[in-house]
């Protein structure tokens, strides 16, 4: 038995979906433990491209159970659309392959309205999917959970109790029209009816698999630098994205976790506002975006691109207790004569080797870079570490040595087979 947590080490979009899909082959249960439909996990299987937002990335494998944990906020309409799209592509989405926590919270129409109205003035870079406002209601103890959604009478009672306050906030403070209450109740009752068979106490389910000695895979969304507590606040997501949240969002204790795999893109990207120390606003940044196809899977927004940042990666390794790395999109760096890596920041003549909490420091910081030789070869057909170009192997070794963590997986393209497995995490 081995239980592995997969988390992003940067600002999300590191390629977690592909890695989870790959590792599902050796696992028995895949649990998504936080976030919402603001996540976009892109999988390429053969000629098929599948983008998932809520269902774990293991769903493309037969006879594997995928759990949507209590740490998520779920848009039922998006979830039903995702189920329908997967079924249309020939994937089995049944109560044997998907389970939804009865304690996960529900994104309501007023959450999206609040999100859009606030973003118009705050410019945080939210996707406008209602994620933050839904988590707010969860903390405020006024949220609607999946157990409420699948109980028509309870759903009506809950909405009746909170609607006047939501309506006043929307109309009087945000100056937007509130949703029609009756229409909303009827629509969500109907969706609850469709989702009822999938809803269960997933913590009990997960523990059953653990007691049977099964392999478990915990899937996170976004990245460590977007963590609510430890990221570049307030330019963060609305949940905890580090590995410790796997226990909370799945309903297991920390002694159940055996290893943590940090997904690290071979360079760095970010979507939305907020600090990005190694961002490149020149032709090199444009080249990374073009070569890497750096556009958001959820929003289509162009991603900001820059060199690899070891300062941020050290933070992520410390915060999540990362035991192994998966380096993705290494193929994108093919053709660069030289590659830079930020080893520290400099501010006011002082070296900074951890990410500052004070956002006012970032605009004036300088990067301390190491420069490494690149490689020209196309590496997408390489299937072993020894066959990689010398510059490519040196780049991976440099990352490992500076971070003190081995790269167990190296991705050289978007497809399943375009991967070098250097260590079996379930072995």
N, C-alpha and C positions, 0 to 999 in steps of 0.2 A: 504494500500500500504506500502511495505517495500523494500528498496534497500540495498542489502548486498554485501560487497566486501570480497572476500576470498583471503588471501595472505599467503605465507610461512614465517615462523619466523626464519628459520635456514639457511642452505645452499641448500635448495631445497630438493626434494625427501621426503617431509613430509607426503604425502598422500592426497594432494589437490584434485586429481581426484576423489577419492572415496567420499570425503565430498561434492564436487560440484555435483556429480551424485546423492547423497542422498538428497541434498537441492533442486535439480531441481524439485522434486515432488511437492514442495510448491511454485515454482517460475514459471513465464510465459516466461521469456526471459533470456538467459544465454549469457554473453558477455566476450570473451577472449580479454584482453586488452594490452598485451605486449609479447615480446619474439618471438620465432620462433620454428622450428622443433627440436631444442635442448631440448625442454621440452618433457618429457615422462610421461603421466598420465595413470596409470594402473587401470582398473576397473574390478571387478570380479562380474558377475551376474550369479547366479546359477553355472553351470559348465563352463560357458564361461568366458574367459579372453580377454579383449580388451585393447589395448594400443593405446592411441591417442597422436598426436604430435601437431596438429594445430586446429582441430575442437574441440570446447568446450566439456567438459565432460558431458554435459546435453543431448547429441545427442542420448543416449540410451533410452530416454523417448519419447513416442509418443506425437505428437501435441505440441512439445515445439520448439521454435525458437532459434537457436544458431547463434551468431554473431561473426565473426572474425573481430576485430576492427582495426582501423587505426594505432594503436601502434605496430602492428606486422610486421615482415618481413617474407614473404611467399615464400616458395619453391613450385611452381605450380605443379611440378612433384610429390612431396611428397603428396601434397594435393589431387591430382587426384587419387593417389594410395590409400590414406586413404578413400576417398569416395567409391572407388571400393571395398575395403576390408569390409567396413561397410555394403554396399549393399549385398555383398556375404553372410554376417552373418544374413541378414534379416532385417537390420535397414533401415528406410526410410531416404534417403538423397536427398532432393529435394529443390526447391526454397521456399517451405513452411517451411522447417526445417533448412536451412542454408543460411546465408547472409554474403557476404564478402565486407569489406569496399573498396570503389573505391580509397581511399587514402592510403591504406596499401602498403608498398614497397615490391618489388619482389627480391628474391635471384636469381642471375644469375650464370652461370657456372664459370665465372671468379672470383666471390666472394669465391667460394669453393676452387679454385686453390690458391688464395691468402692466404686463411685461413690455408690450409695444408702446404704451403711453409713456412709461418711464424712460425707455431707451431713447425716445425722441429728444429728451433733455439731458439725460445722464451720460450717454455715449460710452457705456461700459464695453459694448461689443457683444451683448447677449444675442442669442439666436432668435429671441422673441417667441420661444416655444412654451413659455409659462413655467419653466423649471424653477426659477428662483422664487416666484410667488407661491408655488406649491410647497416648496420646502419651508417657506415662511409660515404657512398655515400649519404645517406639521409641527414646527417648533412652538407655534401659538396654541396648539392643541385644538384647532378648529378644522383640521384637514379631514377630507373624506378618503377612506381607505377602500381597498378592493373588497373587503368583507361587507362594507356598506353598499358598494356599487351593485353587488349581486343579490342584495336584499331590497326589493322595490319599496317596501314600506319604510325601512330604515333610511334609505336614500332620501326619500321625500322628507322625512322628519329632520334629517341633518341639513338639507338645503333650506328648508323652511326656517330653521333656527339661525342661519348665518346670512341669508340672502339680503335682508334689509341693510345690513352693515356694508356688504359688498356693493350693493346698488348705490348707496350714498357716497361711498368712496370713489366709485367710478364716475358718477355724474357730477358730484359737487367738487371733488378735489382734482381728479384727472380730466374732467370735462369730456368724457366719452359716454356713449350710450351703453347701458347695461344690457345683458342678454335677457331674453324673455324667459321667465322662470319656468312656466309650464312646459314650454317647448324643450327647454334644457332637461327638465326632469324626465319627460317622456323619452327623449333621445338617449339619455344615459341609462334609463331603466332597460331599454331595448338592447343596448350594448352590453349591459351587465348580464342579461339573460344569455347572450351568446358566449360570454366569457366564463360564466359560472362553472362549467365542467373542468376548467383549467385551474381554478382557484383552490388552494389548500394551505395547510401549515407547512411551508417548505423547510423550516428549520428541522422539524421532525423527520421529513423526507431525507434531508442531507445527512442527519445523524444515523439514519438507517443504513445508508450507503457506507458511511464511515465504519459502523459496527460490522459490516460485511467484508471489510478490508478492501474496498474499491478505491480506485484512483480518482481524485477529485481535482478539477481545474476551476479556479476562481478568476473571473474576467472583470477587470476594471474598465472604466471609460475615462476620457480626457488624460491629463498628465499631472505629475507631481507639482509642477509650477503653477497649476491652476487649483491647487488644494485650498479649501476655504480657510484653513488655519495657517498653512505654511507656504502658500503661494504668494504671488504679487498682488496682494489685496489692495484695493477692491476689484482689480481686474482679474477675477478668478471665477470659477464655476461655483455653484451653490451647494456642493457636497464635498466630502472628503475623498480625495482621489488616491491617497497613499495606501500602502498594503494593509495597514491596521484596520481600515474600513471593511476589508473582506470579512473579518470576523463579525463585525456589527451588522453589515448588510446581508450576510448569509445566515446568521444565527448560529455561529460556532465559536468555540473558545480558541485563544491563541495557541494553545498546545496542539491544536489539530493541524497547524500549518508546518510543512516540512521545508519548503524553499520558496523563494520569491524571484521571479524572472522579470527583470526590468527591460522594457522595449525602448531601444535607443536608435533614432534615425542617425545615419552617418553624418548628417549636418543638422541644422536646427530650423524649425519653422514655428510660426505662431499665427493664429487667426484672431482678429479683433484688436481692441486697444490694449494698452499697457506696456510696460518696459520690455525691451528685447535687446539686451546688450550687444549681441553679435550680428544684429540685423545689417544687411547689405542693401543699400539703396542705389546700387550701381548695376552695371551690366553683368557682374558675377551673380548678384542676387536674382536678376532676371533669367540668367542661364540656369540656375538651380531650379527656379520655378518652372521653366519650360521643360527641362530635362526630366524633372521629377513629377510633372503633372500636378503641381501643388495648388489644387483648388478643393475647397471643402466638400466632403461627401454629403453633408447635410444641407449646406447653404449654397454651395457653389462659389463662395467668396474666395478670391485669390489669397493664398497664404503668404505672409511675410517670410523671407528666407534669409539665412545667415550661416556662418560657420559653426562647427561644433563647439559647445560651451562646456568645458569640464567643471567649471564652478557650479553650474546648475546641476550637472550630473552627480557631483559629489554630494550635493544637498539631497538629491533624490535617493542615492544609495544609503545615506545615513538615515533618512526619514522612513524608508520602507524596509530597511534591513535586506537590501537586494543581495542575493547570493550568486546570481548569474545574469548575464546580459544577452539580449538578442539584438544584433545590429542589423538594421533594415535599410533598404534603398542604397546599399553600397554601390550598386551599378550606376547610380546617378552621377557619381564622382568620376567615372571613367571619362578621360579626355581633358581633365584639368591638369595643367603642367605642374602646379603646386597647390597644396591644400593647407589651409590655416586652421589652427585649433587654439581657442582661448584657454589659457591656463590660469589666469587671474585677472582681476580688474584693478585699475589704478585710479585713485581719487585723492587730490590734494597732496600728491607725492607719496601716499601710502598705498601699499598693496592690500587688496581685499580678496580673500580666498573663500568667502561664503556670500550667499545672496543677501543683500541688505533688506531689512524690513522697510526702511525709509525710502519711499519711491522718489523723493526729491534728489536723492544721490545719483540716480541712474543717468539723467541727461548729460551730466558732466564727466562721467566715467570714461576712461580710456581702456582699451583691451590690451592685455599682454598676450601676444600670440607666439606660438611655435609654428614654424613653417616646415612642412614635410613634402617630399617629392610625390608627384601623382603618378598615374599610369594611363596609358592610351587604350589598352585592350578592352574589348567588350567582354564582360565577365558573366553575362546572363546564362551561359551554357556550362559554367564551371560547377562541379558537384563535390569537390573536395578542397579542403583548405590548401593542401600542398600544390594544387594546380593554379591557384590564384597568382597574378603577377606579383613580383617582388615588392613593388611599392604598395600594393594593396595589403599584402600580408604584414608589411611593416606598419601600416596605418592601424590595423587591428591590434597588433602587438603593442603599439604605442598607447592605444586607448586602455588596453588591459593593464599595462604596467602603471599607468598614471592613476587609474581608478582602483586597482587592486581587486578587480573582478574579472572572471573569465567570460569570454563571449562563447556561450554554449551553442548559439544559433547565429548564422550569418545568412541574410537574405540578399540574393543577387537579382531579384526580379519579383513581379507581383504574383506569379503563379505558384501553386503548391510545390511543384517540382524544382522551382528555381530557389533552392534552399540548401545550405550546407549545415548538417547537424553534427556538431562536434562533441556533444554530451547528451545522453539520454536522461532527462530529468525524472523520468519514471522508472529508471533502471534500479 
